[in-house]
Amino acid sequence: MMRKTAGLSLSYRLAVASRSLAALLGGYLLASLASVCIALLAPLPQVDATLTGLLLSFVFYLLAFIWCFACRSAWRAWLGVLAPSVLLGVTSLLAYRMQTL
């Protein structure tokens, strides 16, 4: 006797794959830019600021991962990861430029 199992639709599988990529790649991008931004802007000695940024990057990565699977759509997941990444990237660039002047 053969059973018929209800398969998942292709659009659902692609949405889960997109969320997974947003969580893995976008989360990594967000965490690395947050680490750089904190290291540049924290009013601490350079070693302490770098270490603080590195440790807090794990929190940012976790939050990005949770965000990607808590959203209603994959578009919101990508937007919620890429928009703060752009903001942190611009902030890091400006902070770096201000320090090198």
N, C-alpha and C positions, 0 to 999 in steps of 0.2 A: 504494500500500500504506500503510495507516494503522497506526501503532505505538500500542500501549497502554503508557502510562507509569504507573508507580505513583505516585499522588498522596499527599501527606502528609495525615494525618488532621487534622481540625479541632481536636481536643484538643491535638495537638502544636503546631499553629500558635498557638493561644491561649496555651500555656505559654511559647513563645518570645516572643510579644508581651508577656506579663506580665513575663518576665525583663527584656526590653528596657526596659519602663517602670520596673521596679524599679531597673535600672542607671542610667537617665537621671534620673528624678525623685527616687528614693530616694538615689541617689549625690549628687545636688546638695544635697539636704537634709542628708545626713550631712556633706558637705564644708563647707557653710556653718555648720552648728552647731559643727563641730570648729574652724573658724576663729575663731568668736566665743568659744568656750570657751578656746582657747589665748591669744587676745588678752586675755581677762580674767584668766587665772590665771598667765600667764608672769611670772616675777620680773624683768622687763626694763622699761626706759622704755616709755612707751605707744606711741611710734612703732615701736620695734623689736619689741614684742610683737605689734602689729597686722601688721607685715610678716611676721614669723615665722608667725603664724597663717594669713595669706594664702598663703604659699608651701607650707606643710604641707597646706593644703586640697586642693591638686592631688594629693598622695599619697593622701589619704583618698578622693578621688573615684576614683582609679585602683584602689585596693584594693576599693572597693565594686563597681566595674564588673567586676573579675575575680571577686569573690565571687559575684555574681549568676549568672554563667555557669558557675561551677565547682560549684554546688550540685546536688543530685540532683532537687530539685523547686522549683517557683516559690514555694511557701509558705515554704520555707527561705530562699530568696533575699530575699523580702520581710521575713521575720523577722530575718534577719541584717543588714538595712539599717535597719529601723525601731527595733529594740531599742536599738542604740547611739545612734541619733538621739534617742530619748526620754531616755536617760541623759545625753547631752551637753546636751540642752535643759534638763533639771532642774539639772544642774551649772552651766550658764551663768546660769540664773535665780537660783540661790542665790548665785553669785559676784557677780552684778550687785547683788543686794539687800544683800550684805555691804559692797560698796564705797560704796553710796549712804547707808549709815547714818552 
